[in-house]
Amino acid sequence: MADVTTNGRENQKRRTRKDLLLAASRLMKQGRKPSLEEIAEEAMVSRATAYRHFPSMDALLLEASLDVATPDASTLFGPRASDDPVARLTRVDTALHDMILANEAPLRMMLAHSLERVAKGDTDSEVPLRQNRRTALIEAALEPVQDQFKPAAFETLTQALALVIGTEAMVVFKDVLQLDDARARKVKRWAIRALVDAARRGRADGE
């Protein structure tokens, strides 16, 4: 029961954070820079709640603009989409990769903000530090074939894929490995296929 209660609170906090981002996005689409009070009112939460989720207005508005740019699963997977998990995951990675390239500077700023907060100890363990957008897309990609994996292997697969798909991978490829874009995409496609193959063998969780 305690785990269910804890998970329920965590899910609610994630939804609240998402509601704040959506509220900010709606107000920004009206062509103005909203105040925190306006965003909180639009999201139907208190100003104090909004402050718990975002350290500053700039951080909230920055992430809201990126939230709008993130692709949605419904636009990636129509009724005629392939059921092949590697093809579907590659589609997710391509869409996010293109979005990251188009928004590299603000994404780096958002990443820097979160790292700075952790370094300063300015975090609340009960409030998500970052919005998890990639996992929903990964799960949508794997949804047609989820029953092909052992539950533990499936969970580990989605978590491992989150290391390959996203802003942090871009930073590694560009800053650490100094790879060009074409090579980075090729390496990620290889990693995606390798992880799916490992999970199918039931070895993604060390079995």
C-alpha positions in Angstrom: 0.0 0.0 0.0 2.9 2.4 0.8 4.4 1.9 -2.6 1.0 2.5 -4.3 0.6 5.7 -2.3 4.1 6.9 -3.1 3.7 6.2 -6.8 0.4 8.0 -6.7 2.1 11.1 -5.2 4.9 10.9 -7.7 2.6 10.6 -10.7 0.6 13.6 -9.4 3.7 15.7 -9.1 4.7 14.8 -12.7 1.2 15.7 -13.9 1.3 19.1 -12.0 4.7 19.9 -13.6 3.3 19.0 -17.0 0.2 21.1 -16.4 2.3 24.1 -15.6 4.3 23.7 -18.8 1.1 23.3 -20.9 -0.4 26.4 -19.2 2.7 28.5 -19.9 2.7 27.3 -23.5 -1.0 28.2 -24.0 -0.4 31.7 -22.6 2.8 32.2 -24.7 0.9 31.3 -27.8 -1.2 34.4 -27.2 2.0 36.5 -28.0 2.9 37.6 -24.5 5.2 36.7 -21.6 2.9 35.5 -18.8 3.7 36.0 -15.1 4.0 33.2 -12.7 0.7 34.1 -11.1 -1.0 33.9 -14.5 0.6 30.5 -15.3 -0.4 29.1 -11.9 -3.9 30.3 -12.3 -4.1 28.8 -15.8 -2.8 25.5 -14.4 -5.2 25.7 -11.4 -2.4 25.4 -8.8 -1.0 27.8 -6.2 1.9 30.1 -6.9 3.9 28.2 -4.1 3.3 24.9 -6.0 4.6 26.5 -9.2 7.8 27.7 -7.4 8.4 24.2 -6.1 8.5 22.8 -9.6 10.6 25.6 -11.3 13.4 27.6 -9.7 12.6 30.7 -11.8 10.2 32.1 -14.4 13.0 32.0 -17.0 13.4 28.3 -16.4 9.7 27.6 -16.7 9.3 29.6 -19.9 12.4 28.1 -21.4 11.2 24.6 -20.8 7.6 25.4 -22.0 9.0 26.5 -25.3 10.8 23.2 -25.7 7.8 21.3 -24.5 5.9 22.6 -27.5 8.7 21.5 -29.9 8.9 17.9 -28.6 7.2 15.5 -31.0 4.0 13.7 -29.9 3.6 9.9 -30.2 0.3 10.4 -32.1 2.1 12.2 -34.8 4.9 9.6 -35.1 2.8 6.5 -35.1 -0.3 6.4 -37.3 -2.5 3.4 -38.0 -0.2 2.3 -40.8 3.0 2.6 -38.8 5.4 -0.4 -38.8 5.2 -2.8 -35.8 9.0 -3.4 -36.0 10.4 -2.1 -32.7 13.7 -1.0 -34.1 12.0 0.9 -36.9 9.7 2.6 -34.4 12.4 3.4 -32.0 14.6 4.8 -34.8 11.6 7.0 -35.8 11.4 8.3 -32.2 15.2 9.0 -32.1 15.2 10.7 -35.5 12.3 13.0 -34.4 14.0 13.9 -31.1 17.4 14.2 -32.7 16.1 16.7 -35.2 14.2 18.7 -32.5 17.4 18.7 -30.4 19.5 20.1 -33.2 16.9 22.8 -33.9 16.8 23.8 -30.2 20.4 23.0 -29.1 21.1 26.2 -27.3 18.0 26.3 -25.1 18.3 22.6 -24.4 21.9 23.1 -23.2 20.7 26.0 -21.0 17.9 23.8 -19.5 20.5 21.0 -18.9 22.9 23.5 -17.3 20.1 24.8 -15.0 19.3 21.4 -13.7 23.0 20.5 -13.2 23.5 23.8 -11.3 20.6 23.1 -9.0 21.9 19.7 -8.1 25.4 21.1 -7.5 24.0 23.8 -5.2 21.7 21.3 -3.4 18.7 23.4 -4.5 16.4 20.5 -5.2 13.3 18.9 -3.6 13.5 15.1 -3.7 9.7 15.0 -4.0 9.5 17.3 -7.0 10.8 16.1 -10.5 13.9 17.9 -11.5 13.3 17.4 -15.2 10.3 16.6 -17.3 10.6 13.0 -18.7 9.4 13.3 -22.3 11.5 10.5 -23.9 10.1 7.6 -21.9 6.6 8.1 -23.1 7.8 8.1 -26.7 9.9 5.0 -26.1 7.0 3.2 -24.5 4.7 4.2 -27.4 7.3 2.8 -29.9 7.4 -0.5 -28.0 3.7 -0.8 -27.3 2.8 -3.1 -30.2 5.5 -5.7 -29.2 5.6 -5.3 -25.4 4.4 -8.9 -24.9 7.5 -10.2 -26.8 9.7 -9.2 -23.8 9.9 -10.5 -20.3 8.6 -7.8 -17.9 12.0 -7.2 -16.3 13.8 -7.1 -19.6 11.2 -4.6 -21.0 11.6 -2.3 -18.1 15.4 -2.4 -18.4 15.1 -1.8 -22.1 13.1 1.3 -21.8 15.5 2.7 -19.2 18.6 1.8 -21.3 17.1 3.4 -24.4 16.6 6.7 -22.4 20.4 6.8 -22.2 20.8 6.7 -26.0 17.8 8.9 -26.9 17.9 12.5 -25.7 19.9 15.7 -25.1 22.5 14.0 -23.0 23.5 11.7 -25.8 23.9 14.7 -28.1 26.3 16.3 -25.6 28.4 13.1 -25.4 28.6 12.7 -29.2 29.4 16.4 -29.9 31.4 17.4 -26.9 33.1 14.3 -25.7 33.5 12.1 -28.7 33.5 15.0 -31.2 31.5 13.0 -33.8 29.7 14.5 -36.7 26.0 14.3 -37.0 25.9 11.4 -39.5 28.1 9.3 -37.3 26.2 10.1 -34.2 22.9 8.9 -35.8 24.6 5.7 -37.1 25.9 4.9 -33.6 22.5 5.4 -32.0 20.8 3.2 -34.6 23.3 0.5 -33.8 22.8 0.9 -30.0 19.0 0.8 -30.4 19.1 -2.5 -32.4 21.6 -4.0 -29.9 19.5 -3.1 -26.9 16.3 -4.5 -28.5 18.1 -7.8 -29.4 19.5 -8.1 -25.9 16.1 -7.6 -24.4 14.5 -10.2 -26.7 17.0 -12.7 -25.4 16.0 -11.8 -21.8 19.4 -10.5 -21.0 18.7 -6.8 -20.6 18.4 -7.2 -16.9 21.4 -9.4 -16.5 19.7 -12.7 -16.8 
